[in-house]
Amino acid sequence: MVPIRENLVPKDKYAIKCPYTRTPTRVVIHNTANDAPAANEISYMRYNDLEISFHYAVDDVNIVQGIPENRNAWASGDGHGKGNMEGIHIEICYSKSGGKKFDKAEQNAAEFTASLLKKYGWGIDKVTKHRDYDGKYCPHRTLDRGWQRFLSMVKRYMEPAKAPVTSKFTPYLIRKNCRDALNIRKGPSTNYGILGQIKDTLRYTIVEERSGPGSDKGWGRLKAGGWVALDWVKKA
């Protein structure tokens, strides 16, 4: 996730911007309807004397916080309703013109929203939009592109990272299955130099297999070191 920076509203402006302490219960998504970066959005919100405020602005490179999450914001137009009083308000930047910066900002907002859901133990039903509270067509560009599409992005970020699939190799024993001495090479290919030879029919342990030039069946790495062509051995 992109970095989160704080540029909090001064406490002497709490009475205007965020007068109430509360426990948040949801996320509310907005679009800024202009093309300013997150830092500018938060700075403007902090320094004006309007009863308009929000918790976070998200752009293509970072997230900037302007209000603590345990305080309300005046963002969803519903007075003392659940949007203003219980929502964590996120403004997505660059929505006026759209383009690659908005695409990235929206992705960052979806990832950040997912992190908030995990933090508070909320489900996807706790992701709401400005329009849900006062009917304003906001987040306008996100709505134009499809609200369910945005929720699907959030869901993807909520999924745990999948561990790479690795197959567990089971070592096995082999014996030389040819009349001539069997070359032991430095790597899994006839392009590698010869380390030694197997001339007897004793058992040897293979601990890894790889494909490589010079052997149709591939190459086996000996527990003792070196590689042999599996064309010329049999399991013991």
N, C-alpha and C positions, 0 to 999 in steps of 0.2 A: 504494500500500500504506500501511496505517496506520503511525504512528511506532513505532520500536523503541527502548525505553529499557533501560538496564542497571541492575540492582540486584544485583550479584554477591555470592555467598556469600563471607564473609571467608576469607582464606587459612588462618586458624587452625581453620577448620571443614572444610577439604578432606579431612582424614582420615576424617570422618564422611560427608560429602555426596558427594565426588567424588575418591577417593584415587588414581585411575589416570589417567595421560595415555594417549591413544590416538588413532587416526585413525578418524573416523566412517565408516560404510559405508551408513547407512540413516536414515530418519525413522521414529519410532514415535509414533502418534497416541493420545491419551488424552482422556477427558472427566473433569472435576473431580468430578462428582457432588455439587456444591453450587452456590450462587448468588453466590459472592464474585467481585469483579473481579480482573483479572490482578495488579494491584499487591498486593492482599491475599494472593493465593495465593503469590506469590514471597516476601513478607515472612514469612509463616508458615513456609514451607519453610526460609528462611535462619536463623531464630532458634530453631527447635526442635532438639533433640538426637537426632532419630530418623534412622535410616539410610533415609530416603525423600527422594528429590530428583528434579528434572527441569530441563531446560535453559530452557524457555520456557513462559510462560502467555499465552494470547491471549484478549482479550475483544472487545467491540464497538467499542472506540475505540483500542486500542493493543496492542502486544506488549511484554512485559517479560521480559528475560533474567536468569536467576539463576545459571547455571553456564556457563563457557566451553565452546565446542563441542569443544575438544580434550581434554576430561576426561569421564570416565564419569558416569553417574547411576544411582541405585537406584530404578528406576521400573517395570520390566516383570516383576518377580518371578521372574527366571530366574538369580539368583545371578551367577556370572561368565560367563553365557552371552552370546550375541550381542546380545540386546536391551539389557541393561544396559551391556555393555562397548563396543558399537559404535553404538548408536542415539542420534540427536538427539531428545530426548523433548519433545513439544509437548502441553501441557494446554489443552483448549478449555473456556473458562469458561461459567457459567450453564447447565450441562446438567441440573441437578436439576429446574428448573421449565420449561426450554425457553422458547419465545416468541421475540419479535423480537430480544432481546439475544443469545440463543443463535444464532439464524439468522445474525446479522451476525458473531458471533464465529467461527462455523464457516466462513463465507465468507472472513474474514480469515485463518483458519488454512490454508485451502486455497490462498490466494494466497501466503502465507508459505512453505508447503510447496513450492509451485512454484518460488519463488525459491531455496530451498535445493537443489532438484534441478538448477537451472541453474548455481548456484554450484559444485557439486561434479561436474557432468557426469553426473548419475545419470538413469536412466529411471524411469518410473512404478512399476516393480517394486520400487523401493527405498522405496516408501511402505508401511509396515506398521502394524499395530495391536497394542495391548497383548495382546489375546487370542491373538495368534500365538505368544506366548512362555510363558505359564503357564496359559492357558485361561480367565482371568478375563474376564467379559463387559464389556469396556471397549475402546473408547469406547462406553458403553451407548446414549446417545441417537443418536449417529451410526450405530451398528449398527442400531438400531430403524428408522431412516429409510433405511438401505440403504448398505452400504459401497461398492458400485460407483458409487452416486450421488456419494459424496464424491470418489472417484477421478476421476470425470468432471469434477467442479469443478476439481480440481487440473490436469487435462489442459487445460482451457479456459484457465487462467491461464498455462500453458506456451506456448500458441500466440503467435506474434509478433503485435503489433498490426497490423491491416490498414490500409494507407494509404488515404485516401479516393480513390474513383475519380473521376478528372477527365478529361473528354474534351478532347483537344487540338484547338483550332480552327485551321483552315487559312484564312488570309486569301485573299480573291479580289477580282477586279476587276469593277466594274459600270459601266453607263452609264444615264443617265436614259432611261426608256421611256414618256414621256408628252409631250403637246403643251405643257402648261402648265409653269411653273417648279415645281421640286420643293423643298419646304420642308426645311430642315435644322433640327432641333429640339435643345433642350438635353438631352433625355432620351428614352427609348424609349416615347413616348406623345404623343398630340395634346394631353394636358394640360400638356405642357411648352411653354415659350415658343420662338419662332422665332429662331434664330441668324443665318440667312441663307438663300439659295436656290441651287439648281443650275439654271442656265438653258441651259447648253451640253450637248453630247454627248461631252465628254471622259471619260476613264476615271478612276474613283475606287476606292480600296481600302477594302473592308469588313474590319474586324479583329475584330468581335464581333457576335453576334446575340442578340436577346432578344424575347420576346413582349411585347405591350402594347396598350392600347386605341388604336383608330384605324387598325390595319393587320391584315388577315387573315393575311398572310404573315410578320408580325413586323417587327422593326426592325433595321437594321444600323448599327453605329457606324463612322463614317468615320475613317480613319487621321489625317486632318487635323483631326478634332474634330467632334462633333455626330452626330445620328442621323437616318436617312432611312427612310421607309416602303418596305419591300421590294416592296410591291404595284406600285410605279411605277418599277422598275428592271429591267434584264436583265443577265445575266453577259456580260462583254466578252471 
